[in-house]
């Protein structure tokens, strides 16, 4: 569980995690297994996709449409291909931001339990996820320290 660091707006500092980065190098059977644990979800324009201070139970990948990620006065546009909530879901930490659909949006979601099962049974996917999270944390630290 994350402590006071859960209040750091990592998506602002570290940048987006892209789905294609997480699946690059995976075998076709591993990609097939991943597709079996994804569920589609639709959000209408203006609908809140997730809200600050909620502990997520799933990771989501935007597959269609545009959304807005907001933390205080900071706003970032989210586009198809971005993975959101990976760090918070794995750490069982609260979101530090709110995501709202700017247009109608389609997403794929993976429950925390399914994600944990998949990562435990797919070493290459586990490595890709760890690598992406570590890169974001490193970039966040550098930016927070003013080393950018």
C-alpha positions as CSV (number, residue, x, y, z in Angstrom):
1,X,0.0,0.0,0.0
2,X,1.3,3.5,-0.9
3,X,1.7,6.0,1.9
4,X,2.0,9.8,1.5
5,X,3.4,9.4,-2.0
6,X,0.0,8.4,-3.2
7,X,-0.8,12.2,-3.4
8,X,1.9,12.7,-6.1
9,X,0.3,13.2,-9.5
10,X,2.5,10.7,-11.3
11,X,0.6,10.9,-14.6
12,X,1.5,14.6,-14.8
13,X,5.2,13.9,-14.0
14,X,5.8,10.6,-15.6
15,X,3.7,10.8,-18.7
16,X,1.4,8.2,-20.2
17,X,1.9,4.4,-20.2
18,X,1.0,3.1,-23.7
19,X,-0.6,-0.3,-24.2
20,X,1.6,-1.0,-27.2
21,X,4.6,-0.7,-24.9
22,X,3.2,-3.2,-22.5
23,X,2.4,-5.8,-25.1
24,X,5.5,-5.4,-27.3
25,X,7.5,-8.7,-27.3
26,X,4.7,-10.8,-26.0
27,X,4.0,-14.1,-27.7
28,X,0.7,-14.6,-29.5
29,X,-0.6,-17.0,-26.8
30,X,0.2,-14.4,-24.1
31,X,-1.6,-11.7,-26.1
32,X,-4.6,-14.1,-26.6
33,X,-4.7,-14.7,-22.8
34,X,-4.7,-11.0,-22.2
35,X,-7.6,-10.5,-24.5
36,X,-9.7,-13.0,-22.5
37,X,-9.5,-11.0,-19.3
38,X,-10.4,-7.6,-20.9
39,X,-13.9,-6.3,-20.8
40,X,-15.3,-3.4,-23.0
41,X,-16.9,-0.4,-21.4
42,X,-18.5,2.6,-22.9
43,X,-18.6,6.2,-21.5
44,X,-20.7,9.0,-22.8
45,X,-19.3,12.5,-23.5
46,X,-19.1,14.4,-20.1
47,X,-19.2,11.2,-18.0
48,X,-16.7,10.7,-15.2
49,X,-14.6,7.6,-15.9
50,X,-12.8,7.7,-12.6
51,X,-12.6,10.2,-9.7
52,X,-9.9,11.4,-7.4
53,X,-9.7,9.7,-4.0
54,X,-11.2,6.4,-5.2
55,X,-9.1,3.2,-5.0
56,X,-9.5,1.5,-8.4
57,X,-10.4,-2.1,-8.8
58,X,-9.3,-2.2,-12.4
59,X,-6.9,-0.9,-15.0
60,X,-8.3,0.8,-18.1
61,X,-7.1,1.3,-21.6
62,X,-8.7,4.0,-23.8
63,X,-9.5,2.4,-27.1
64,X,-11.6,5.1,-28.7
65,X,-12.4,8.8,-28.0
66,X,-10.7,11.5,-26.0
67,X,-10.7,12.1,-22.3
68,X,-9.4,14.7,-19.9
69,X,-7.2,13.9,-16.9
70,X,-7.4,16.6,-14.3
71,X,-5.5,17.2,-11.0
72,X,-6.3,20.6,-9.6
73,X,-5.7,23.1,-12.3
74,X,-3.5,20.7,-14.3
75,X,-5.2,19.1,-17.3
76,X,-3.9,16.6,-19.8
77,X,-5.6,15.1,-22.8
78,X,-5.8,11.3,-22.8
79,X,-5.9,9.5,-26.2
80,X,-6.5,6.0,-27.4
81,X,-3.8,3.6,-26.5
82,X,-3.2,5.0,-23.0
83,X,-3.3,2.7,-19.9
84,X,-4.6,4.4,-16.8
85,X,-4.7,3.2,-13.2
86,X,-1.9,0.6,-13.5
87,X,0.2,2.0,-10.6
88,X,-2.8,2.8,-8.4
89,X,-4.5,-0.6,-9.0
90,X,-1.3,-2.6,-8.3
91,X,-0.6,-0.5,-5.2
92,X,-4.2,-0.3,-4.1
93,X,-3.7,3.5,-3.8
94,X,-6.3,6.2,-4.4
95,X,-6.4,8.1,-7.7
96,X,-4.9,11.5,-7.5
97,X,-6.8,12.8,-10.5
98,X,-10.1,12.6,-12.3
99,X,-10.7,11.3,-15.8
100,X,-13.7,12.6,-17.8
101,X,-14.8,11.7,-21.3
102,X,-14.5,14.7,-23.6
103,X,-16.1,12.7,-26.4
104,X,-17.9,9.3,-26.3
105,X,-15.2,6.9,-25.2
106,X,-14.6,3.1,-25.4
107,X,-12.3,1.4,-23.0
108,X,-11.0,-2.0,-22.2
109,X,-10.8,-2.8,-18.5
110,X,-9.0,-5.5,-16.6
111,X,-9.9,-6.2,-13.0
112,X,-7.2,-6.1,-10.4
113,X,-7.6,-9.9,-9.7
114,X,-7.4,-10.8,-13.4
115,X,-4.3,-8.5,-13.8
116,X,-2.5,-10.0,-10.9
117,X,-3.3,-13.5,-12.2
118,X,-2.1,-12.6,-15.7
119,X,1.2,-11.0,-14.4
120,X,1.9,-14.0,-12.2
121,X,1.4,-16.3,-15.2
122,X,3.1,-14.3,-17.9
123,X,6.6,-13.3,-16.9
124,X,7.3,-11.2,-20.0
125,X,4.1,-9.1,-19.3
126,X,5.1,-8.7,-15.7
127,X,8.5,-7.5,-16.8
128,X,7.0,-5.0,-19.3
129,X,4.7,-3.6,-16.6
130,X,7.5,-3.3,-14.1
131,X,9.7,-1.6,-16.6
132,X,7.0,0.9,-17.6
133,X,6.1,1.8,-14.0
134,X,9.8,2.1,-13.1
135,X,10.5,4.4,-16.0
136,X,7.6,6.6,-15.0
137,X,8.7,6.7,-11.4
138,X,12.2,7.6,-12.5
139,X,11.0,10.4,-14.7
140,X,8.6,11.6,-12.0
141,X,11.5,11.8,-9.5
142,X,13.7,13.7,-12.0
143,X,10.9,16.2,-12.7
144,X,10.0,16.6,-9.1
145,X,13.7,17.4,-8.3
146,X,13.9,19.8,-11.2
147,X,16.3,17.7,-13.2
148,X,14.3,17.8,-16.4
